[in-house]
């Protein structure tokens, strides 16, 4: 039996709702999706780009939802259907409830934003803080206008630490989400050419991201990447807000949390750093230089929270890449094993280069090859074509043997590659999928990556469906 998350009366009050039907004694979760809804959840019938949640209210109640949150415009159609909380606007009501839960928390709150590395950093914080107290963080990349309030509604009142990811696609989105979270510590991982279709410059992106610093709790801590060109801009913005402390991380000699050295290996890294002058050496269970640098931000946050630095560093050894963001599988093929790296969740110039570097470090077996399966990086604006062609350099530097590509933007990259490096090109991921399945062989190491809208995930699923996973060794 799950612990109560809200009493029914308290949730209805927090929503500013009127009740129709019986009020549940307890609500044990919150959901916007009947496919993952569990009995006891409150179902929020929000309206998305493709679906109206009110079309699924009956299914939610039939599945055991404790109550359904619906808007006044649909109330008459559900009269007598069950436990209902009726509000003028479901999304705004979810924001109100999230804000009410945040006001009740005595937890230390961390927010994470940045052009790249938000989810991985959030997962690392979840890992290290959960070893030191009850911790809540979003189950996935719930960092947008509905994901942040939903995560707050789902936060138990008795947590010691809360970790919230904050994202954006266009101007004006960061500040209201940060206002809901009201963090004690805010991390900006980096600034990179992402969402350039909506911003005129990297400085514009930095200024938008820095909205998290305006909503820090008084005297809170801003954590900033010391190595990026926008570092000083971010520091200046942080100084003009409520932050009582600014910590920097990176390789820069003046970084507060400084990388001294690291050894990058195919499946892990070892790191030597100084955290506010204190030497720390640790093992990092997830590979990649970008992961090493973001782990410095994690340790900066741990220090700012007053948590145990040594225990946090030790915990990072158990960090593993999440699905779609570097998760690795070994698949059995005729004659040997194929290694698959699932980077299919998202793609931008910085994360694409990091994925290519990781692929270059992995050893192949026998006649195996390093294969990059790449889909378009979206929302890059007029510079998108050049940013795609620019991937030719890291592909060559990291000895990638074959490139399979799809999408109009990747076509420019593919046509610029040496003929020996070209595997196949298709207009979209669906057409590329059979070409990849037919081409891979035992000993290959394959990375699949692209923006979410490029739909590279099905290629990963097709490889896993075709070739069984090799059982993990004891």
Secondary structure by P-SEA (a helix, b strand, c coil): cccccccaaaaaaaacccccccccccccccccccccccccbbbbbcccccccccccaaaaaaacccbbbbccccccccccccbbbbcccaaaaaaaaaaaaaaacccbbbbbbcccaaaaaaaaaaaaaaaccbbbbbccccccaaaaaaaaaaccccccbbbbbbbbcccccaaaaaaaacccbbbbcccccccccccccaaaaaaaaaccccccccbbbbbbcccccaaaaaaaaaaaccccbbbbbcccccccccccbbbbcccbbbbbbbcccbbbbbbbccccaaaaaaaaaaaaaaaaacccaaaaaaaccccccccccbbbbbbbcccbbbbbbcccccccaaaaaaaaaaaaacccccccccccccccccccccaaaaaaaaaaaaaaaacccbbbbbcccaaaaaaacccccccccccccccaaaaaaacccccbbbbbbccccccaaaaaaaaaaacccccccc
